[in-house]
Amino acid sequence: MGRGRAKAKQTKVARELKYGGPQTDLDRLQAELAGSAGNHGAPPSAEVVDAMGDPLDDDPYAKYYDDPAD
């Protein structure tokens, strides 16, 4: 017993998410798209790559991978 109130609340929340979703800030979206138009195909700079390091350094299973140099 008592499921009716919980189910009604879940239904209400689901309807709010489905039909009343968040309002899109179109000005912010336009500014974001305009600011990042030229960066899509550019590779990361050498400084960024050095800062990221080797992704396999933190991997405990890295010793089991095949060495790509072989």
N, C-alpha and C positions, 0 to 999 in steps of 0.2 A: 504494500500500500504506500501511498505517497508519491508514486511515480508520475501522476498526472500533472502536478505542479512543475516538476523538473522537466518533463517532456514539453510542456507549454513554453517554458522559458527557453529551451533549446530551439523550439520551432520559431519563437520570436527572434532570437539571435540570428538564426539561419536566414530568415526573411530579410532582416536588416542588412546582412552581408550581401545577399543576393540582389536585392532591389535598391538599397540605399547606399551602396558602396561609397568609398571615399571620393571626395570631390577632387578632380584633377586640376592642379594649378598650371594652367596653360602657359602663363608667362614664364614661370620657372622652367618648365619643360623646354620652351623655345630657347631660353638662355643656355640651358645645359646642352642642347643639341647644337647650337651655334658655336659654343665654345670648344666643342670636341670634334668638329667636322674633319680636321686634317690628321687626327692621330690614330685612325683605325688600322691602317696598313703598316705603320712605321714600327720597326723592331725596337725593343727596349734599348736604351743606351748602355754602354759598357759599365758605367757607374751603377746603374740599377741592377744589372746582372751580377756584378761583384757583391753588391749588398745582399742580394737574395741568397748567394752561396749555392752549394750543391744540394739539391733536394734529397739526395740519397744519404747525406750525412746524418740525418735524424731517423732514418729508416732502420729498424732493428733487423730487417730481413735483407738488407742490401748485400750482405756477403753471399747470399744464395742466388743473386742475379748473375746472368752471363755477362762477362766483361765485354763491352762493345768494341774494345780495341783488338780483341782476338779475332 
